[in-house]
Amino acid sequence: MLKRSKNKTNKVRVTTAESQLEFEMQKGSLGQDLFDQVVRTIGLREVWYFGIQYIDKDGNPTFLRLDKKISSNDFAPGSEYDFKFMVKFYPENVEEELIQTCTITHFYLQVKSDIMSGKIYCPTDTAVLLASYACVAKYGPYDPQSCPKSLPIDRLITGKEQYDQTDEQWYERIIAYYKDHHDMSREDAMVQYLQIAQDLEMYGVETFNIKNKKGTSLVLGVDALGLSIYEPGNLLDPKIGFPWSEIRNLSFHD
C-alpha cells in the first residue's frame, strides 16, 4: 500500500507491461488525470484501447472510471492507489488496426502473459509456434551464430509438465520454427504472435464469477461479440451465448 502524503497529494503507483511508474496526484484528481499522465509518460497515442485497473473491495479487478475522482473508488484494503495499465478493448484485426510500436508492444506483452497464466487457452502446437515468435521479439531474427543454446521453456510453454517431453525436446521444436524467422523484425514478430493469438478461444474475453437465480455458480464472459455463459472449469464450451445485437437490456444484483 502506498502511503498518503501529508500535503494535498497522493502517491500513486501504476504498473504497465514494461515498467512501474509512480506519480504525485492531487487528492481531487480524476481517473482521466491519471490516465493522461500514464500515456504521456510512456508515449502512447492509441489510447482508446487501454484502461487503468484496480482491485475492488470484493477482490475483483475493476477498471477505473475516468470521470470520477480516484479517491472515490472502492479499493480493496491495502491496495489503495496501486493500479495496472491494461488493455481494455481488443481490435478485430490486430495487423490492420494497431499502428504504434508502443501499442503493439503492450498488447503483445499482455496477451503473452494471459496465455502463460492460462487465462487464454492455447493448444500445444500453437504454443510452440507462438514461442518461436516470442524468441524473435526477445532475441531478434534467427541467427545461427547468436541463437541461444537454451530457452526459458517455463516462460514460453504453459502446462508443459502435462507432456512427456524434456526441455531439450521443447527447445528443438521451438528452434525449428525460429529458424524460419531469419528476416523478421521484432515488431513484425509481435504482430504475428497477436494475429495467431486473436483466433484463440478466450482472446479478448473478460470473465466474471456469477450466480443465477437458483444460486448456481457460473462464469460470465464478455467480449466484443456479446455475452457467453460458462460452467466453472470449462471456459472453452459456453453453455449459451448472446450476441450484442440480440441484447436489449441487462440487470444484475451485486
DRENRO-649652 format. One record per residue (C-alpha): x, y, z; residue number from 1. Coordinates in Angstrom, 3 decimals, padded with zeros to 6 digits. Layout:
! DRENRO-649652
<r><c1>X</c1><c2>Y</c2><c3>Z</c3><kemar>NUM</kemar></r>
...
//
This chain:
! DRENRO-649652
<r><c1>000.000</c1><c2>000.000</c2><c3>000.000</c3><kemar>1</kemar></r>
<r><c1>001.334</c1><c2>003.427</c2><c3>-000.917</c3><kemar>2</kemar></r>
<r><c1>001.185</c1><c2>005.992</c2><c3>001.880</c3><kemar>3</kemar></r>
<r><c1>-000.728</c1><c2>009.182</c2><c3>001.561</c3><kemar>4</kemar></r>
<r><c1>001.399</c1><c2>012.310</c2><c3>001.628</c3><kemar>5</kemar></r>
<r><c1>000.767</c1><c2>014.823</c2><c3>004.407</c3><kemar>6</kemar></r>
<r><c1>000.212</c1><c2>017.531</c2><c3>001.808</c3><kemar>7</kemar></r>
<r><c1>-002.568</c1><c2>017.694</c2><c3>-000.774</c3><kemar>8</kemar></r>
<r><c1>-001.270</c1><c2>014.884</c2><c3>-002.976</c3><kemar>9</kemar></r>
<r><c1>-001.346</c1><c2>011.084</c2><c3>-003.012</c3><kemar>10</kemar></r>
<r><c1>001.436</c1><c2>008.832</c2><c3>-004.226</c3><kemar>11</kemar></r>
<r><c1>000.085</c1><c2>006.601</c2><c3>-006.981</c3><kemar>12</kemar></r>
<r><c1>001.754</c1><c2>003.528</c2><c3>-008.474</c3><kemar>13</kemar></r>
<r><c1>000.858</c1><c2>002.275</c2><c3>-011.958</c3><kemar>14</kemar></r>
<r><c1>002.345</c1><c2>-000.949</c2><c3>-013.313</c3><kemar>15</kemar></r>
<r><c1>002.490</c1><c2>-001.197</c2><c3>-017.101</c3><kemar>16</kemar></r>
<r><c1>003.564</c1><c2>-004.164</c2><c3>-019.230</c3><kemar>17</kemar></r>
<r><c1>007.078</c1><c2>-002.721</c2><c3>-019.385</c3><kemar>18</kemar></r>
<r><c1>007.663</c1><c2>-000.695</c2><c3>-016.233</c3><kemar>19</kemar></r>
<r><c1>006.409</c1><c2>000.593</c2><c3>-012.903</c3><kemar>20</kemar></r>
<r><c1>005.514</c1><c2>004.275</c2><c3>-012.684</c3><kemar>21</kemar></r>
<r><c1>004.900</c1><c2>006.493</c2><c3>-009.662</c3><kemar>22</kemar></r>
<r><c1>003.128</c1><c2>009.841</c2><c3>-009.644</c3><kemar>23</kemar></r>
<r><c1>002.134</c1><c2>012.506</c2><c3>-007.144</c3><kemar>24</kemar></r>
<r><c1>-001.536</c1><c2>013.194</c2><c3>-007.833</c3><kemar>25</kemar></r>
<r><c1>-003.711</c1><c2>015.923</c2><c3>-006.352</c3><kemar>26</kemar></r>
<r><c1>-006.252</c1><c2>014.438</c2><c3>-003.945</c3><kemar>27</kemar></r>
<r><c1>-009.117</c1><c2>015.681</c2><c3>-006.115</c3><kemar>28</kemar></r>
<r><c1>-007.665</c1><c2>014.232</c2><c3>-009.325</c3><kemar>29</kemar></r>
<r><c1>-009.937</c1><c2>012.340</c2><c3>-011.689</c3><kemar>30</kemar></r>
<r><c1>-009.178</c1><c2>008.971</c2><c3>-013.215</c3><kemar>31</kemar></r>
<r><c1>-008.699</c1><c2>010.820</c2><c3>-016.515</c3><kemar>32</kemar></r>
<r><c1>-005.881</c1><c2>012.873</c2><c3>-014.973</c3><kemar>33</kemar></r>
<r><c1>-004.002</c1><c2>009.711</c2><c3>-014.014</c3><kemar>34</kemar></r>
<r><c1>-004.680</c1><c2>008.069</c2><c3>-017.378</c3><kemar>35</kemar></r>
<r><c1>-003.316</c1><c2>011.139</c2><c3>-019.192</c3><kemar>36</kemar></r>
<r><c1>-000.186</c1><c2>011.084</c2><c3>-017.013</c3><kemar>37</kemar></r>
<r><c1>000.475</c1><c2>007.441</c2><c3>-017.831</c3><kemar>38</kemar></r>
<r><c1>000.012</c1><c2>007.637</c2><c3>-021.616</c3><kemar>39</kemar></r>
<r><c1>002.066</c1><c2>010.821</c2><c3>-021.770</c3><kemar>40</kemar></r>
<r><c1>004.894</c1><c2>009.182</c2><c3>-019.802</c3><kemar>41</kemar></r>
<r><c1>005.069</c1><c2>006.035</c2><c3>-021.942</c3><kemar>42</kemar></r>
<r><c1>004.458</c1><c2>007.895</c2><c3>-025.216</c3><kemar>43</kemar></r>
<r><c1>001.253</c1><c2>006.064</c2><c3>-026.146</c3><kemar>44</kemar></r>
<r><c1>-001.092</c1><c2>007.678</c2><c3>-028.680</c3><kemar>45</kemar></r>
<r><c1>-003.611</c1><c2>004.903</c2><c3>-029.426</c3><kemar>46</kemar></r>
<r><c1>-005.160</c1><c2>005.466</c2><c3>-026.028</c3><kemar>47</kemar></r>
<r><c1>-008.665</c1><c2>004.155</c2><c3>-026.800</c3><kemar>48</kemar></r>
<r><c1>-007.644</c1><c2>000.505</c2><c3>-026.329</c3><kemar>49</kemar></r>
<r><c1>-006.462</c1><c2>000.904</c2><c3>-022.744</c3><kemar>50</kemar></r>
<r><c1>-007.695</c1><c2>001.495</c2><c3>-019.231</c3><kemar>51</kemar></r>
<r><c1>-006.426</c1><c2>001.610</c2><c3>-015.658</c3><kemar>52</kemar></r>
<r><c1>-007.343</c1><c2>-001.304</c2><c3>-013.441</c3><kemar>53</kemar></r>
<r><c1>-007.512</c1><c2>-001.716</c2><c3>-009.671</c3><kemar>54</kemar></r>
<r><c1>-008.708</c1><c2>-004.393</c2><c3>-007.228</c3><kemar>55</kemar></r>
<r><c1>-012.045</c1><c2>-003.523</c2><c3>-005.639</c3><kemar>56</kemar></r>
<r><c1>-013.251</c1><c2>-004.275</c2><c3>-002.102</c3><kemar>57</kemar></r>
<r><c1>-014.625</c1><c2>-007.644</c2><c3>-003.243</c3><kemar>58</kemar></r>
<r><c1>-011.276</c1><c2>-008.669</c2><c3>-004.711</c3><kemar>59</kemar></r>
<r><c1>-012.346</c1><c2>-008.221</c2><c3>-008.328</c3><kemar>60</kemar></r>
<r><c1>-010.241</c1><c2>-006.441</c2><c3>-010.980</c3><kemar>61</kemar></r>
<r><c1>-012.143</c1><c2>-003.297</c2><c3>-011.995</c3><kemar>62</kemar></r>
<r><c1>-011.402</c1><c2>-000.540</c2><c3>-014.479</c3><kemar>63</kemar></r>
<r><c1>-011.103</c1><c2>002.956</c2><c3>-013.066</c3><kemar>64</kemar></r>
<r><c1>-013.900</c1><c2>005.326</c2><c3>-014.029</c3><kemar>65</kemar></r>
<r><c1>-012.106</c1><c2>008.185</c2><c3>-015.751</c3><kemar>66</kemar></r>
<r><c1>-014.840</c1><c2>010.694</c2><c3>-014.909</c3><kemar>67</kemar></r>
<r><c1>-014.706</c1><c2>010.001</c2><c3>-011.162</c3><kemar>68</kemar></r>
<r><c1>-012.244</c1><c2>011.114</c2><c3>-008.502</c3><kemar>69</kemar></r>
<r><c1>-009.570</c1><c2>008.498</c2><c3>-007.960</c3><kemar>70</kemar></r>
<r><c1>-010.196</c1><c2>008.592</c2><c3>-004.206</c3><kemar>71</kemar></r>
<r><c1>-013.898</c1><c2>007.724</c2><c3>-004.625</c3><kemar>72</kemar></r>
<r><c1>-013.285</c1><c2>004.171</c2><c3>-005.858</c3><kemar>73</kemar></r>
<r><c1>-013.957</c1><c2>001.164</c2><c3>-003.621</c3><kemar>74</kemar></r>
<r><c1>-010.391</c1><c2>-000.128</c2><c3>-003.295</c3><kemar>75</kemar></r>
<r><c1>-009.538</c1><c2>-003.410</c2><c3>-001.617</c3><kemar>76</kemar></r>
<r><c1>-007.880</c1><c2>-002.819</c2><c3>001.770</c3><kemar>77</kemar></r>
<r><c1>-004.150</c1><c2>-002.421</c2><c3>001.288</c3><kemar>78</kemar></r>
<r><c1>-004.301</c1><c2>-001.783</c2><c3>-002.461</c3><kemar>79</kemar></r>
<r><c1>-005.284</c1><c2>001.888</c2><c3>-002.464</c3><kemar>80</kemar></r>
<r><c1>-003.590</c1><c2>003.869</c2><c3>-005.230</c3><kemar>81</kemar></r>
<r><c1>-001.999</c1><c2>000.754</c2><c3>-006.726</c3><kemar>82</kemar></r>
<r><c1>-003.032</c1><c2>000.311</c2><c3>-010.367</c3><kemar>83</kemar></r>
<r><c1>-002.297</c1><c2>-001.606</c2><c3>-013.555</c3><kemar>84</kemar></r>
<r><c1>-002.334</c1><c2>-000.118</c2><c3>-017.057</c3><kemar>85</kemar></r>
<r><c1>-004.165</c1><c2>-002.750</c2><c3>-019.099</c3><kemar>86</kemar></r>
<r><c1>-005.691</c1><c2>-003.483</c2><c3>-022.486</c3><kemar>87</kemar></r>
<r><c1>-009.429</c1><c2>-002.825</c2><c3>-022.153</c3><kemar>88</kemar></r>
<r><c1>-010.699</c1><c2>-003.119</c2><c3>-025.735</c3><kemar>89</kemar></r>
<r><c1>-009.461</c1><c2>-005.557</c2><c3>-028.376</c3><kemar>90</kemar></r>
<r><c1>-009.455</c1><c2>-004.758</c2><c3>-032.118</c3><kemar>91</kemar></r>
<r><c1>-010.995</c1><c2>-007.216</c2><c3>-034.561</c3><kemar>92</kemar></r>
<r><c1>-007.833</c1><c2>-007.287</c2><c3>-036.679</c3><kemar>93</kemar></r>
<r><c1>-004.527</c1><c2>-006.584</c2><c3>-034.951</c3><kemar>94</kemar></r>
<r><c1>-002.483</c1><c2>-006.147</c2><c3>-038.135</c3><kemar>95</kemar></r>
<r><c1>-004.834</c1><c2>-003.565</c2><c3>-039.637</c3><kemar>96</kemar></r>
<r><c1>-005.757</c1><c2>-001.597</c2><c3>-036.528</c3><kemar>97</kemar></r>
<r><c1>-002.683</c1><c2>-001.424</c2><c3>-034.279</c3><kemar>98</kemar></r>
<r><c1>-000.197</c1><c2>001.089</c2><c3>-035.635</c3><kemar>99</kemar></r>
<r><c1>002.138</c1><c2>002.435</c2><c3>-032.968</c3><kemar>100</kemar></r>
<r><c1>005.047</c1><c2>000.250</c2><c3>-031.788</c3><kemar>101</kemar></r>
<r><c1>004.272</c1><c2>001.152</c2><c3>-028.179</c3><kemar>102</kemar></r>
<r><c1>000.690</c1><c2>-000.087</c2><c3>-028.601</c3><kemar>103</kemar></r>
<r><c1>001.781</c1><c2>-003.331</c2><c3>-030.263</c3><kemar>104</kemar></r>
<r><c1>004.326</c1><c2>-003.974</c2><c3>-027.513</c3><kemar>105</kemar></r>
<r><c1>001.792</c1><c2>-003.502</c2><c3>-024.703</c3><kemar>106</kemar></r>
<r><c1>-000.739</c1><c2>-005.740</c2><c3>-026.454</c3><kemar>107</kemar></r>
<r><c1>001.882</c1><c2>-008.410</c2><c3>-027.092</c3><kemar>108</kemar></r>
<r><c1>003.172</c1><c2>-008.472</c2><c3>-023.518</c3><kemar>109</kemar></r>
<r><c1>-000.311</c1><c2>-008.603</c2><c3>-022.009</c3><kemar>110</kemar></r>
<r><c1>-001.610</c1><c2>-011.314</c2><c3>-024.357</c3><kemar>111</kemar></r>
<r><c1>001.562</c1><c2>-013.368</c2><c3>-023.833</c3><kemar>112</kemar></r>
<r><c1>001.082</c1><c2>-013.047</c2><c3>-020.064</c3><kemar>113</kemar></r>
<r><c1>-002.580</c1><c2>-014.097</c2><c3>-020.373</c3><kemar>114</kemar></r>
<r><c1>-001.585</c1><c2>-017.176</c2><c3>-022.375</c3><kemar>115</kemar></r>
<r><c1>001.123</c1><c2>-018.154</c2><c3>-019.898</c3><kemar>116</kemar></r>
<r><c1>-001.227</c1><c2>-017.703</c2><c3>-016.933</c3><kemar>117</kemar></r>
<r><c1>-003.871</c1><c2>-019.889</c2><c3>-018.589</c3><kemar>118</kemar></r>
<r><c1>-006.391</c1><c2>-017.074</c2><c3>-018.904</c3><kemar>119</kemar></r>
<r><c1>-006.262</c1><c2>-017.662</c2><c3>-022.668</c3><kemar>120</kemar></r>
<r><c1>-006.193</c1><c2>-021.361</c2><c3>-023.525</c3><kemar>121</kemar></r>
<r><c1>-003.598</c1><c2>-022.215</c2><c3>-026.166</c3><kemar>122</kemar></r>
<r><c1>-003.133</c1><c2>-025.681</c2><c3>-027.754</c3><kemar>123</kemar></r>
<r><c1>000.394</c1><c2>-027.038</c2><c3>-027.526</c3><kemar>124</kemar></r>
<r><c1>001.248</c1><c2>-026.928</c2><c3>-031.240</c3><kemar>125</kemar></r>
<r><c1>000.113</c1><c2>-023.305</c2><c3>-031.398</c3><kemar>126</kemar></r>
<r><c1>002.071</c1><c2>-022.519</c2><c3>-028.232</c3><kemar>127</kemar></r>
<r><c1>005.268</c1><c2>-023.804</c2><c3>-029.854</c3><kemar>128</kemar></r>
<r><c1>004.733</c1><c2>-021.573</c2><c3>-032.890</c3><kemar>129</kemar></r>
<r><c1>003.975</c1><c2>-018.587</c2><c3>-030.652</c3><kemar>130</kemar></r>
<r><c1>007.133</c1><c2>-019.321</c2><c3>-028.673</c3><kemar>131</kemar></r>
<r><c1>009.177</c1><c2>-019.012</c2><c3>-031.868</c3><kemar>132</kemar></r>
<r><c1>007.759</c1><c2>-015.520</c2><c3>-032.463</c3><kemar>133</kemar></r>
<r><c1>008.453</c1><c2>-014.670</c2><c3>-028.827</c3><kemar>134</kemar></r>
<r><c1>012.083</c1><c2>-015.621</c2><c3>-029.493</c3><kemar>135</kemar></r>
<r><c1>012.259</c1><c2>-013.099</c2><c3>-032.342</c3><kemar>136</kemar></r>
<r><c1>010.655</c1><c2>-010.441</c2><c3>-030.122</c3><kemar>137</kemar></r>
<r><c1>013.297</c1><c2>-011.048</c2><c3>-027.444</c3><kemar>138</kemar></r>
<r><c1>016.447</c1><c2>-012.109</c2><c3>-029.306</c3><kemar>139</kemar></r>
<r><c1>015.881</c1><c2>-010.694</c2><c3>-032.785</c3><kemar>140</kemar></r>
<r><c1>015.681</c1><c2>-012.606</c2><c3>-036.107</c3><kemar>141</kemar></r>
<r><c1>017.217</c1><c2>-016.067</c2><c3>-036.162</c3><kemar>142</kemar></r>
<r><c1>020.992</c1><c2>-016.095</c2><c3>-036.463</c3><kemar>143</kemar></r>
<r><c1>022.824</c1><c2>-019.414</c2><c3>-036.001</c3><kemar>144</kemar></r>
<r><c1>025.805</c1><c2>-017.564</c2><c3>-034.518</c3><kemar>145</kemar></r>
<r><c1>023.841</c1><c2>-015.815</c2><c3>-031.761</c3><kemar>146</kemar></r>
<r><c1>020.947</c1><c2>-018.228</c2><c3>-031.264</c3><kemar>147</kemar></r>
<r><c1>020.635</c1><c2>-019.059</c2><c3>-027.538</c3><kemar>148</kemar></r>
<r><c1>021.728</c1><c2>-022.574</c2><c3>-026.588</c3><kemar>149</kemar></r>
<r><c1>018.785</c1><c2>-022.932</c2><c3>-024.220</c3><kemar>150</kemar></r>
<r><c1>015.428</c1><c2>-021.229</c2><c3>-023.690</c3><kemar>151</kemar></r>
<r><c1>013.309</c1><c2>-020.426</c2><c3>-020.607</c3><kemar>152</kemar></r>
<r><c1>010.682</c1><c2>-023.039</c2><c3>-021.524</c3><kemar>153</kemar></r>
<r><c1>008.603</c1><c2>-022.274</c2><c3>-018.415</c3><kemar>154</kemar></r>
<r><c1>008.071</c1><c2>-018.750</c2><c3>-019.753</c3><kemar>155</kemar></r>
<r><c1>007.245</c1><c2>-019.900</c2><c3>-023.286</c3><kemar>156</kemar></r>
<r><c1>005.086</c1><c2>-023.037</c2><c3>-022.975</c3><kemar>157</kemar></r>
<r><c1>002.263</c1><c2>-023.200</c2><c3>-020.447</c3><kemar>158</kemar></r>
<r><c1>001.317</c1><c2>-026.578</c2><c3>-018.986</c3><kemar>159</kemar></r>
<r><c1>004.430</c1><c2>-028.276</c2><c3>-020.359</c3><kemar>160</kemar></r>
<r><c1>004.506</c1><c2>-030.606</c2><c3>-017.336</c3><kemar>161</kemar></r>
<r><c1>001.481</c1><c2>-032.410</c2><c3>-018.815</c3><kemar>162</kemar></r>
<r><c1>003.617</c1><c2>-033.725</c2><c3>-021.656</c3><kemar>163</kemar></r>
<r><c1>006.382</c1><c2>-036.292</c2><c3>-021.668</c3><kemar>164</kemar></r>
<r><c1>008.997</c1><c2>-034.010</c2><c3>-023.192</c3><kemar>165</kemar></r>
<r><c1>012.252</c1><c2>-032.669</c2><c3>-021.844</c3><kemar>166</kemar></r>
<r><c1>013.223</c1><c2>-029.008</c2><c3>-022.054</c3><kemar>167</kemar></r>
<r><c1>015.716</c1><c2>-030.015</c2><c3>-024.748</c3><kemar>168</kemar></r>
<r><c1>012.916</c1><c2>-031.507</c2><c3>-026.850</c3><kemar>169</kemar></r>
<r><c1>010.782</c1><c2>-028.380</c2><c3>-026.411</c3><kemar>170</kemar></r>
<r><c1>013.833</c1><c2>-026.341</c2><c3>-027.420</c3><kemar>171</kemar></r>
<r><c1>014.262</c1><c2>-028.309</c2><c3>-030.648</c3><kemar>172</kemar></r>
<r><c1>010.590</c1><c2>-027.853</c2><c3>-031.575</c3><kemar>173</kemar></r>
<r><c1>010.695</c1><c2>-024.099</c2><c3>-030.959</c3><kemar>174</kemar></r>
<r><c1>014.006</c1><c2>-023.595</c2><c3>-032.761</c3><kemar>175</kemar></r>
<r><c1>012.679</c1><c2>-025.463</c2><c3>-035.815</c3><kemar>176</kemar></r>
<r><c1>010.121</c1><c2>-022.664</c2><c3>-036.236</c3><kemar>177</kemar></r>
<r><c1>012.524</c1><c2>-019.944</c2><c3>-035.109</c3><kemar>178</kemar></r>
<r><c1>014.864</c1><c2>-020.804</c2><c3>-037.998</c3><kemar>179</kemar></r>
<r><c1>012.150</c1><c2>-019.729</c2><c3>-040.440</c3><kemar>180</kemar></r>
<r><c1>012.153</c1><c2>-016.208</c2><c3>-038.968</c3><kemar>181</kemar></r>
<r><c1>015.621</c1><c2>-015.130</c2><c3>-040.102</c3><kemar>182</kemar></r>
<r><c1>014.376</c1><c2>-011.965</c2><c3>-041.856</c3><kemar>183</kemar></r>
<r><c1>011.706</c1><c2>-010.927</c2><c3>-039.352</c3><kemar>184</kemar></r>
<r><c1>011.852</c1><c2>-007.774</c2><c3>-037.232</c3><kemar>185</kemar></r>
<r><c1>010.908</c1><c2>-007.753</c2><c3>-033.548</c3><kemar>186</kemar></r>
<r><c1>007.790</c1><c2>-005.668</c2><c3>-034.250</c3><kemar>187</kemar></r>
<r><c1>006.647</c1><c2>-007.984</c2><c3>-037.058</c3><kemar>188</kemar></r>
<r><c1>007.121</c1><c2>-010.959</c2><c3>-034.723</c3><kemar>189</kemar></r>
<r><c1>004.880</c1><c2>-009.362</c2><c3>-032.096</c3><kemar>190</kemar></r>
<r><c1>002.217</c1><c2>-008.692</c2><c3>-034.736</c3><kemar>191</kemar></r>
<r><c1>002.425</c1><c2>-012.287</c2><c3>-035.989</c3><kemar>192</kemar></r>
<r><c1>002.107</c1><c2>-013.515</c2><c3>-032.399</c3><kemar>193</kemar></r>
<r><c1>-001.015</c1><c2>-011.395</c2><c3>-031.879</c3><kemar>194</kemar></r>
<r><c1>-002.555</c1><c2>-012.440</c2><c3>-035.205</c3><kemar>195</kemar></r>
<r><c1>-002.414</c1><c2>-016.073</c2><c3>-034.121</c3><kemar>196</kemar></r>
<r><c1>-003.495</c1><c2>-015.306</c2><c3>-030.555</c3><kemar>197</kemar></r>
<r><c1>-006.559</c1><c2>-013.342</c2><c3>-031.683</c3><kemar>198</kemar></r>
<r><c1>-008.076</c1><c2>-016.575</c2><c3>-033.012</c3><kemar>199</kemar></r>
<r><c1>-007.746</c1><c2>-018.404</c2><c3>-029.672</c3><kemar>200</kemar></r>
<r><c1>-010.981</c1><c2>-019.154</c2><c3>-027.823</c3><kemar>201</kemar></r>
<r><c1>-010.648</c1><c2>-016.797</c2><c3>-024.842</c3><kemar>202</kemar></r>
<r><c1>-008.781</c1><c2>-013.951</c2><c3>-026.552</c3><kemar>203</kemar></r>
<r><c1>-010.336</c1><c2>-010.614</c2><c3>-025.607</c3><kemar>204</kemar></r>
<r><c1>-012.822</c1><c2>-012.202</c2><c3>-023.201</c3><kemar>205</kemar></r>
<r><c1>-013.213</c1><c2>-010.791</c2><c3>-019.685</c3><kemar>206</kemar></r>
<r><c1>-014.679</c1><c2>-013.275</c2><c3>-017.224</c3><kemar>207</kemar></r>
<r><c1>-016.706</c1><c2>-012.741</c2><c3>-014.057</c3><kemar>208</kemar></r>
<r><c1>-017.880</c1><c2>-015.237</c2><c3>-011.450</c3><kemar>209</kemar></r>
<r><c1>-021.662</c1><c2>-015.039</c2><c3>-011.156</c3><kemar>210</kemar></r>
<r><c1>-024.663</c1><c2>-016.944</c2><c3>-009.779</c3><kemar>211</kemar></r>
<r><c1>-028.014</c1><c2>-017.422</c2><c3>-011.458</c3><kemar>212</kemar></r>
<r><c1>-031.388</c1><c2>-017.099</c2><c3>-009.720</c3><kemar>213</kemar></r>
<r><c1>-031.073</c1><c2>-020.662</c2><c3>-008.428</c3><kemar>214</kemar></r>
<r><c1>-027.730</c1><c2>-019.868</c2><c3>-006.806</c3><kemar>215</kemar></r>
<r><c1>-025.731</c1><c2>-021.959</c2><c3>-009.270</c3><kemar>216</kemar></r>
<r><c1>-022.159</c1><c2>-020.746</c2><c3>-009.771</c3><kemar>217</kemar></r>
<r><c1>-021.392</c1><c2>-019.797</c2><c3>-013.369</c3><kemar>218</kemar></r>
<r><c1>-018.878</c1><c2>-017.722</c2><c3>-015.297</c3><kemar>219</kemar></r>
<r><c1>-019.930</c1><c2>-014.759</c2><c3>-017.434</c3><kemar>220</kemar></r>
<r><c1>-017.724</c1><c2>-013.970</c2><c3>-020.424</c3><kemar>221</kemar></r>
<r><c1>-017.881</c1><c2>-010.531</c2><c3>-022.037</c3><kemar>222</kemar></r>
<r><c1>-016.208</c1><c2>-009.664</c2><c3>-025.323</c3><kemar>223</kemar></r>
<r><c1>-016.698</c1><c2>-007.574</c2><c3>-028.458</c3><kemar>224</kemar></r>
<r><c1>-019.204</c1><c2>-010.069</c2><c3>-029.880</c3><kemar>225</kemar></r>
<r><c1>-021.522</c1><c2>-010.391</c2><c3>-026.890</c3><kemar>226</kemar></r>
<r><c1>-022.061</c1><c2>-012.354</c2><c3>-023.671</c3><kemar>227</kemar></r>
<r><c1>-021.368</c1><c2>-016.034</c2><c3>-023.005</c3><kemar>228</kemar></r>
<r><c1>-022.228</c1><c2>-018.209</c2><c3>-020.016</c3><kemar>229</kemar></r>
<r><c1>-019.779</c1><c2>-020.938</c2><c3>-018.974</c3><kemar>230</kemar></r>
<r><c1>-019.637</c1><c2>-023.639</c2><c3>-016.350</c3><kemar>231</kemar></r>
<r><c1>-016.731</c1><c2>-023.177</c2><c3>-013.914</c3><kemar>232</kemar></r>
<r><c1>-013.750</c1><c2>-025.195</c2><c3>-015.090</c3><kemar>233</kemar></r>
<r><c1>-014.855</c1><c2>-025.254</c2><c3>-018.733</c3><kemar>234</kemar></r>
<r><c1>-014.249</c1><c2>-021.943</c2><c3>-020.467</c3><kemar>235</kemar></r>
<r><c1>-013.894</c1><c2>-023.446</c2><c3>-023.934</c3><kemar>236</kemar></r>
<r><c1>-017.504</c1><c2>-024.504</c2><c3>-024.484</c3><kemar>237</kemar></r>
<r><c1>-020.081</c1><c2>-021.883</c2><c3>-023.485</c3><kemar>238</kemar></r>
<r><c1>-023.454</c1><c2>-023.201</c2><c3>-022.315</c3><kemar>239</kemar></r>
<r><c1>-025.154</c1><c2>-020.338</c2><c3>-024.132</c3><kemar>240</kemar></r>
<r><c1>-024.187</c1><c2>-017.116</c2><c3>-025.884</c3><kemar>241</kemar></r>
<r><c1>-025.932</c1><c2>-013.849</c2><c3>-026.694</c3><kemar>242</kemar></r>
<r><c1>-024.668</c1><c2>-011.503</c2><c3>-029.443</c3><kemar>243</kemar></r>
<r><c1>-024.954</c1><c2>-007.807</c2><c3>-028.581</c3><kemar>244</kemar></r>
<r><c1>-027.495</c1><c2>-007.347</c2><c3>-031.391</c3><kemar>245</kemar></r>
<r><c1>-029.954</c1><c2>-009.573</c2><c3>-029.501</c3><kemar>246</kemar></r>
<r><c1>-029.496</c1><c2>-007.926</c2><c3>-026.087</c3><kemar>247</kemar></r>
<r><c1>-031.981</c1><c2>-005.197</c2><c3>-025.225</c3><kemar>248</kemar></r>
<r><c1>-031.356</c1><c2>-004.733</c2><c3>-021.501</c3><kemar>249</kemar></r>
<r><c1>-029.275</c1><c2>-006.174</c2><c3>-018.681</c3><kemar>250</kemar></r>
<r><c1>-029.937</c1><c2>-006.407</c2><c3>-014.964</c3><kemar>251</kemar></r>
<r><c1>-027.972</c1><c2>-007.854</c2><c3>-012.059</c3><kemar>252</kemar></r>
<r><c1>-027.778</c1><c2>-007.791</c2><c3>-008.279</c3><kemar>253</kemar></r>
<r><c1>-024.434</c1><c2>-007.061</c2><c3>-006.634</c3><kemar>254</kemar></r>
//
